[in-house]
Amino acid sequence: MSKKLQLLILKVSKRYSDNLKDNLTHFIPWFLPSEYYLKSLDEGDKYRAVTYNNFACIFRRTKKLRSALSYLEKALEIARAEN
């Protein structure tokens, strides 16, 4: 994975966590590119796990709990494979 892509994923993640109490619709445009870039990551990449976790947080806060759980399970699977 390119360094540029890693930095983009971390930037989006940081922006989200810094503004966690803001209106979530503000973050949707930031996460849409993340979904596109996921295609270029390896299945077990830790940046994929970070992005899945961010998606889960958004779905949880918008009361889409099944979607949130699905993304958390994907992130957990990657984390378990790393250890």
LOLOTOR-605929 format. One record per residue: x negated, y negated, z negated of N, C-alpha, C in turn; residue in three letters. Coordinates in steps of 0.2 Angstrom, whole numbers, plus 5000, padded with zeros to 4 digits. Layout:
BEGIN
XYZXYZXYZAla;...
# end
This chain:
BEGIN
499650065000500050005000499649945000Met;499849895003499449835004499449794997Ser;498949754996498849714990499449654991Lys;499549634997500149584997500749614995Lys;500949674997501549704995501649714987Leu;501049734985501049744977501149674974Gln;500849624976500949554973501649534974Leu;501949544980502649524981503149564976Leu;503049624975503449664970503349644963Ile;502749624961502649604954502949534954Leu;502949494959503149424958503949424957Lys;504249464961504949474961505149504954Val;504849544951504949574945504849524939Ser;504349484940504149434935504749384935Lys;504949364941505449304941506049334938Arg;506249394939506849424936506749424929Tyr;506249444926506149454919506149384915Ser;505849334919505749274916506449234915Asp;506849254920507549224920508149264919Asn;508049314914508449374913509149344911Leu;509249284908509949264906510249224911Lys;509949214917510249174922510749214926Asp;511149174930511649214934511249254939Asn;511549324939511149374943511249364950Leu;511749324953511749314960511249274963Thr;510849244958510249204960509749254962His;509749314960509149364961509249404967Phe;509949404969510049454975509649444981Ile;509549374983509049364989508349394988Pro;508149384982507449414980507449484980Trp;507949524979507949594979508049624985Phe;508449594990508549624996507949645000Leu;507449595000506749615003506449675000Pro;506549684993506249734990506549804992Ser;507149804994507449864996507149885003Glu;506949835007506649855013505949875012Tyr;505549845008504849865007504849935003Tyr;505349955000505250024997505150075002Leu;505350065008505250115013504450125015Lys;504050075013503350085015502950105009Ser;503350125003502950144997503050224997Leu;502550254994502550324993503150334988Asp;503350394988503950414984503750404976Glu;503150424974502950424967502650354965Gly;502650304969502250244968502550204962Asp;502150184958502350144952502750084953Lys;502550054959502949994961503650004963Tyr;503750064966504450094967504850094961Arg;504450124956504850134949504950064946Ala;504550014947504749954944505349924948Val;505349934954505849904958506549934956Thr;506550004956507150044954507350014947Tyr;506850004942507049984936507449914936Asn;507149864940507449804941508149814944Asn;508249854949508949864952509349884947Phe;509149934942509549964937509749904932Ala;509349864931509549804926510049764929Cys;510049744936510549704939511149744939Ile;511149804941511849844941512149854934Phe;511749854929511949864922512249794920Arg;511949744921512249674920512849654923Arg;512949694929513549674933514049734932Thr;513949774927514449824925514549884930Lys;514049894934514049944939513650004936Lys;513850034931513450074927513250144930Leu;513650164935513450224938512850214943Arg;512850154946512250134950511650124946Ser;511750094940511250074936510850144934Ala;511250194932511050254929510650294935Leu;510950284941510550324946509850294947Ser;509750224947509150194948508650204942Tyr;508950214936508550224930508250294931Leu;508650344933508450414934507950414939Glu;507950384944507450384949506750354946Lys;506850294942506250274939505950314934Ala;506350354930506150404925505750454929Leu;506050484934505750534938505050524940Glu;504950454942504250434944503750434938Ile;504050404933503650394927503450464924Ala;503850514924503650584922503150614926Arg;503250604933502750634937502050604936Ala;501950534934501350504933500950534927Glu;501350554922501050584916500950654916Asn;
# end
